[in-house]
Amino acid sequence: NSYQLELPPSLKARGIHNVFHSSLLRIYEPNDDRLFPGRTDEHVLITDDQATRDLGWEINRVLCHKGKGRQAAFQVEWKTGEAT
């Protein structure tokens, strides 16, 4: 059971896949100001700036992963060629 989502152009341009298994989705819950006062959707930053790329903080590909949810760990290859 998978769902196809309508993503904004900024996410499509970054190669974000738009099909997700139903187990990965949950019902939207608006921000709880008691837990996160003043947080808005505008606080989520998606950037494609040159400074980030110059520092090598851009992932080339995911090499492997283990675990899931908050316990997930990934080994990635950075654009610099290093793997961590």
N, C-alpha and C positions, 0 to 999 in steps of 0.2 A: 504494500500500500504506500504509494508515493504521491506527492503533491508537487505541482509545478507552480512556482510563485512568480508574480510580476515584480521584477527588480528594477530599480531606477537605473538610468543609463550609466551613472558613475560606478555602480557595482558590476554591471555587465562589462564595462570597459576594463575592469580589473580581472576579468575572467572568473567571477564568482558563478558557480553553477546554480541553476535555478530550480533544480528538482531535488527534493528532500524526502527521505523516508518518514512516514508518519511518527515513528518513535522519536525522531529528532525535533519534532514540532510541539509547541504547547500553546495554550490559549494566551492571548495578549493580556497583560495586566498593566494598567497605567502606573506611572511612577507613584511611589508612596513617599510623600513629603516628610513623614515622620522619620523614615529611615534614610532618605537621601534628599535633604532639603535643598531646594533651588536647582535640582538637576532637571535638565530638559533634553529633548532629542538633539538639540543643537550641540550638546556637549560631546557627542560621538563624533570623533574626527577621522575622516578618511582622507588621507593625504597621498599625493603623488609628487612630492617636491624633490627637487634636485639634491638638496642637502642630505636627505635620507639615503638616496641612491649613492651619493659620493662617499658616505660613511660605510657603505657595504651592508647596510641593514635591510637589504632587500633579498627575499628568499628566491632562489632559483627553482628549487623543487624539494618536496618532502621525500626523504629517503626511506624512512620506516616510522612506525609508531607502535605504541603499546598502551594498554589501559583505555579507559573511556571516561567521559565527563570531566570532573575536576582532577582526576588522577591521570589523565592522558599526558603522555610524553611523546615528543616528536624528535626525530633526528632530521635535520635539514641541511641542504647544501645552499650556502649563501652565494650571492652573485659574485663575490670575491673568489669563489672556488673552494673555500674552507667548508668543512662539515662539522657540525656540533649537534 
